[in-house]
Amino acid sequence: MDLYSKIFEVLFPVFFVIGIGYYLGKKNPKIDTNFITNFAGNIGTPGMIFYTVTTTGVTFAVFTSYFFYALIIIGGFSIVGLILLFFLKRDLSMELPPMILPNTGNMGIPICLFAYGTQGLGIASAIASVIILFHFTLGVFLAKKKFSFDVVLKSPPVYSII
């Protein structure tokens, strides 16, 4: 019974929020999602990263080692993605980010908490930190097709990781 309560405790909030989004989308398909997007990106994501980094008890050494492991993995996928997109003659700026930056934070962090406990939560937050950092910097730079530090300076998730 303890296992089922833990599953419910960890996964229910995730699926509850997904359910609210699904309901609102069905009720009003033309709903303006700008507020929700800005709230999640500017408050929710930084709060999630800050909370998981500060409450898990993972040491700085463990956090940085997994942070660098994730950097290496993303670098490897970037090289493979660049080669693949070059040979397929596809648009790098639009198709490279989905190949190298998975959406691991919102679902991955709660699942790691359930599967591996607080140690897994800390490691998942280190990996998610790298991916979120690249989502809000490299992903935006590639979409705009120009480099600008304004994007980095105006991004709350970047500050929460630092």
Buried (B, 14 or more C-beta within 10 A) or exposed (E): EEEEEEEEEBBEEBEEEEEEEEEEEEEEEEEEEEEBEEEBBBEBBBBBBBBBBEEBEBEEEBBEEBBEBBBEBBEEBBEEBBEEBEEEEEEBEEBBBEBBBBEBBBEBBBBBBBEEEBBBBBBBBBBBBBBBBBBBBBBBBBEEEEEEEEBBEEBBBBEBBE
